[in-house]
Amino acid sequence: MRYIVFLLFLLIGGSIQAQLVNIEARRIQSDSNKVVFNLGLNGNYSNNDGTKLLLMSTNLLSSLKTKNLKGIFLLLGNFELSKSGEQEFANSWFGHFRYNHEFTPVVRGEMFVQLLNNSLLFIDLRNLVGMGPRFKLIHSKPFNLYLGTLYMHEWERSSRYDSRTQANRLSSYLSFTLKPGEGALQVTNTSYYQPNLAYIADYRFLDELQFGLDVTKHVRLLYTMRYYFDSAAPDGGYQRTLNLTFGINFKW
């Protein structure tokens, strides 16, 4: 029973954080307003004839544009925990801070800091610091296309494998948003590629495709397909995941 409940929880919208977080999806949500602050809190506890299930999650998104509208500060946070008795299904958190500055209508510069922990992937702590350019290749009413090529330094610790590693990576992404006509449909896709500059066979790849359909002014249906591949996971092998998520968003 507890496994069935947990699978239902995943289908409703919970997710185990992967090693690579799609920042672009969060950024798109905050582009239209000067100040954005969203905080989500979710929790559930059940006891079914002694089988205990605890589900908890929090999500933070905050965005602030500077007075001249040339700079954008973005702050993200997430925490997820799900367990039954002593068995954990998910236990992870991350924090991300990013600054984006517009130099020309096409060229922007970015810098960021990120901290991540994921016990199921045996990552005690991963620190990322990076910076680089972001290009607005196409900007029109139905279609937007962005390209980013950032350098980042990565430091990672895993007590499970008694390892401490460092790497210099390239973090490249291509992202587009399509909103045809005046309809309620919106399609967003982001692809990330992060190779180790010293060892090109060590890389991470993420592709996230999302369809959003406004049923009413306040209700939106969402479908997300997320594919992730890590050629050099902490256990020495590779990791491949595919997630399909269906959900409903309410907005006022």
C-alpha positions as CSV (number, residue, x, y, z in Angstrom):
1,M,0.0,0.0,0.0
2,R,2.7,2.5,0.9
3,Y,4.4,2.0,-2.6
4,I,1.1,2.7,-4.3
5,V,0.6,5.9,-2.2
6,F,4.1,7.0,-3.1
7,L,3.6,6.4,-6.8
8,L,0.4,8.4,-6.7
9,F,2.3,11.2,-5.0
10,L,4.8,11.2,-7.9
11,L,2.0,11.4,-10.5
12,I,0.3,14.3,-8.8
13,G,3.4,16.4,-9.1
14,G,6.1,15.5,-6.6
15,S,9.6,14.8,-7.9
16,I,12.9,13.6,-6.7
17,Q,15.5,16.3,-7.6
18,A,18.0,15.2,-10.1
19,Q,21.6,16.4,-10.1
20,L,20.9,19.0,-12.8
21,V,18.2,21.6,-12.1
22,N,16.4,23.4,-15.0
23,I,16.8,27.0,-14.0
24,E,15.5,28.2,-17.3
25,A,12.0,26.9,-16.5
26,R,11.9,29.0,-13.4
27,R,13.3,32.0,-15.2
28,I,10.5,32.0,-17.8
29,Q,7.9,32.1,-15.0
30,S,9.3,35.3,-13.6
31,D,10.2,37.4,-16.8
32,S,6.9,39.4,-17.0
33,N,6.9,41.1,-13.6
34,K,9.3,43.4,-11.9
35,V,8.9,41.7,-8.5
36,V,7.9,38.0,-8.0
37,F,7.7,36.0,-4.8
38,N,6.3,32.5,-4.7
39,L,6.5,30.1,-1.8
40,G,4.9,26.7,-1.8
41,L,4.6,24.4,1.2
42,N,3.2,20.9,1.1
43,G,2.9,18.2,3.7
44,N,1.1,15.0,4.4
45,Y,1.2,12.3,7.1
46,S,-0.7,9.1,7.2
47,N,-0.8,6.0,9.4
48,N,-2.5,3.0,7.9
49,D,-2.5,0.1,10.4
50,G,1.0,1.0,11.5
51,T,2.4,1.8,8.0
52,K,3.5,5.4,8.3
53,L,4.0,7.7,5.4
54,L,5.4,11.3,5.6
55,L,5.5,13.6,2.6
56,M,7.0,17.1,2.8
57,S,8.1,19.7,0.1
58,T,8.8,23.4,-0.1
59,N,9.5,25.5,-3.2
60,L,10.7,29.1,-3.3
61,L,11.0,31.4,-6.3
62,S,11.9,35.1,-5.9
63,S,12.8,37.5,-8.7
64,L,13.6,41.2,-8.6
65,K,14.4,43.5,-11.5
66,T,16.7,46.6,-11.0
67,K,15.3,50.1,-11.3
68,N,16.7,50.5,-14.8
69,L,15.3,47.1,-15.8
70,K,18.7,46.0,-17.0
71,G,19.4,43.5,-14.2
72,I,17.4,40.6,-12.7
73,F,18.1,38.9,-9.4
74,L,16.8,35.3,-9.1
75,L,16.6,33.2,-6.0
76,L,15.4,29.6,-5.9
77,G,15.1,27.1,-3.2
78,N,13.6,23.6,-2.8
79,F,13.4,20.9,-0.1
80,E,11.8,17.4,-0.5
81,L,11.4,14.6,2.0
82,S,9.3,11.4,1.7
83,K,9.7,8.4,4.0
84,S,7.9,5.4,5.4
85,G,9.3,4.4,8.8
86,E,13.1,4.4,8.5
87,Q,13.0,4.0,4.7
88,E,13.5,7.2,2.7
89,F,12.1,7.6,-0.8
90,A,13.4,11.1,-1.3
91,N,15.5,13.5,0.7
92,S,17.0,16.5,-1.2
93,W,17.4,20.2,-1.2
94,F,19.0,22.9,-3.3
95,G,19.5,26.7,-3.3
96,H,20.3,28.8,-6.3
97,F,21.2,32.5,-6.7
98,R,21.6,34.1,-10.1
99,Y,22.2,37.6,-11.5
100,N,21.4,38.5,-15.1
101,H,22.5,41.8,-16.7
102,E,21.4,43.1,-20.1
103,F,24.3,44.7,-22.1
104,T,22.4,44.9,-25.5
105,P,19.0,43.7,-26.7
106,V,20.8,40.5,-27.8
107,V,23.6,39.9,-25.3
108,R,23.3,39.4,-21.5
109,G,25.8,38.3,-18.9
110,E,25.0,35.9,-16.0
111,M,26.7,34.8,-12.8
112,F,25.4,32.2,-10.3
113,V,26.0,30.2,-7.1
114,Q,24.3,26.9,-6.3
115,L,24.3,24.4,-3.5
116,L,22.7,21.0,-3.8
117,N,22.3,17.9,-1.6
118,N,20.7,14.6,-2.6
119,S,20.9,11.6,-0.2
120,L,19.4,9.1,-2.7
121,L,22.2,10.0,-5.2
122,F,24.8,9.9,-2.4
123,I,25.7,13.6,-2.9
124,D,26.4,15.2,0.5
125,L,27.1,18.5,-1.1
126,R,27.7,19.9,-4.5
127,N,28.8,23.6,-4.9
128,L,28.6,25.3,-8.3
129,V,29.9,28.8,-9.2
130,G,29.7,30.0,-12.8
131,M,29.4,32.9,-15.2
132,G,29.1,33.6,-18.9
133,P,27.0,35.1,-21.7
134,R,23.4,34.6,-22.6
135,F,22.1,35.4,-26.1
136,K,18.5,36.3,-27.1
137,L,18.6,34.8,-30.6
138,I,14.9,35.3,-31.5
139,H,12.4,37.4,-29.7
140,S,8.9,37.6,-31.2
141,K,5.3,37.4,-30.0
142,P,4.9,33.6,-30.7
143,F,8.5,32.4,-30.4
144,N,11.5,33.1,-28.2
145,L,14.9,31.4,-28.5
146,Y,17.8,31.7,-26.0
147,L,21.3,30.3,-26.0
148,G,23.7,30.3,-23.0
149,T,27.4,29.2,-22.8
150,L,28.6,29.5,-19.2
151,Y,31.8,28.3,-17.5
152,M,31.3,26.8,-14.0
153,H,33.5,25.3,-11.3
154,E,32.1,22.3,-9.5
155,W,33.0,20.9,-6.1
156,E,31.4,17.7,-4.8
157,R,31.5,15.5,-1.7
158,S,30.1,12.0,-1.3
159,S,30.7,10.2,2.1
160,R,29.1,7.0,0.6
161,Y,32.0,6.7,-1.8
162,D,34.5,8.6,0.4
163,S,35.2,11.0,-2.5
164,R,35.8,14.7,-3.0
165,T,36.0,15.8,-6.6
166,Q,36.5,19.1,-8.5
167,A,35.8,19.9,-12.1
168,N,35.7,22.7,-14.6
169,R,32.6,22.4,-16.8
170,L,30.9,24.1,-19.7
171,S,27.2,24.7,-19.0
172,S,25.5,25.2,-22.4
173,Y,21.7,25.5,-22.9
174,L,19.3,26.1,-25.7
175,S,15.8,27.1,-24.7
176,F,12.7,28.1,-26.6
177,T,9.1,29.2,-25.8
178,L,6.3,28.9,-28.4
179,K,2.9,30.5,-27.8
180,P,1.0,30.4,-31.1
181,G,-1.5,33.1,-31.8
182,E,-3.7,34.3,-29.0
183,G,-4.5,30.7,-27.9
184,A,-4.0,29.3,-24.4
185,L,-1.4,26.8,-25.4
186,Q,2.3,27.3,-24.5
187,V,5.2,25.0,-25.3
188,T,8.6,25.3,-23.6
189,N,11.7,23.2,-24.2
190,T,15.2,23.5,-22.6
191,S,18.3,21.4,-23.3
192,Y,21.4,21.5,-21.1
193,Y,24.8,20.0,-21.9
194,Q,27.5,20.1,-19.3
195,P,30.9,18.4,-20.2
196,N,34.0,18.3,-18.0
197,L,36.5,20.4,-19.8
198,A,39.4,18.1,-18.7
199,Y,37.6,14.9,-19.7
200,I,34.9,15.3,-22.4
201,A,33.5,11.8,-21.8
202,D,32.3,13.0,-18.4
203,Y,29.2,15.0,-19.2
204,R,25.5,15.6,-18.1
205,F,22.6,16.1,-20.4
206,L,19.1,17.3,-19.5
207,D,16.1,17.9,-21.8
208,E,12.8,19.2,-20.4
209,L,9.7,19.6,-22.6
210,Q,6.5,21.2,-21.1
211,F,3.1,21.8,-22.6
212,G,0.8,24.2,-20.8
213,L,-2.9,24.7,-21.6
214,D,-5.1,27.3,-20.0
215,V,-8.5,25.7,-19.4
216,T,-9.9,28.9,-17.7
217,K,-8.4,32.2,-16.6
218,H,-7.4,30.5,-13.3
219,V,-6.7,26.9,-14.2
220,R,-3.9,25.5,-16.3
221,L,-3.1,21.9,-17.3
222,L,0.5,20.9,-17.5
223,Y,2.4,18.0,-19.1
224,T,6.2,17.7,-18.6
225,M,8.6,15.2,-20.0
226,R,12.1,15.2,-18.4
227,Y,15.1,13.2,-19.6
228,Y,18.4,13.2,-17.7
229,F,21.7,11.4,-18.3
230,D,24.9,11.5,-16.3
231,S,27.8,9.7,-17.8
232,A,29.9,9.7,-14.6
233,A,27.6,9.3,-11.5
234,P,29.1,9.2,-8.0
235,D,29.0,5.4,-7.9
236,G,31.4,5.2,-10.9
237,G,28.7,4.2,-13.4
238,Y,26.1,6.2,-15.4
239,Q,22.6,7.4,-14.5
240,R,19.7,7.7,-16.8
241,T,16.2,8.9,-15.8
242,L,12.9,9.7,-17.6
243,N,10.1,11.4,-15.8
244,L,6.6,12.1,-17.2
245,T,4.4,14.5,-15.1
246,F,0.8,15.5,-15.4
247,G,-0.5,18.3,-13.2
248,I,-2.9,21.2,-12.7
249,N,-2.0,24.7,-11.7
250,F,-4.4,27.2,-10.0
251,K,-3.6,30.9,-10.3
252,W,-5.3,34.1,-9.2
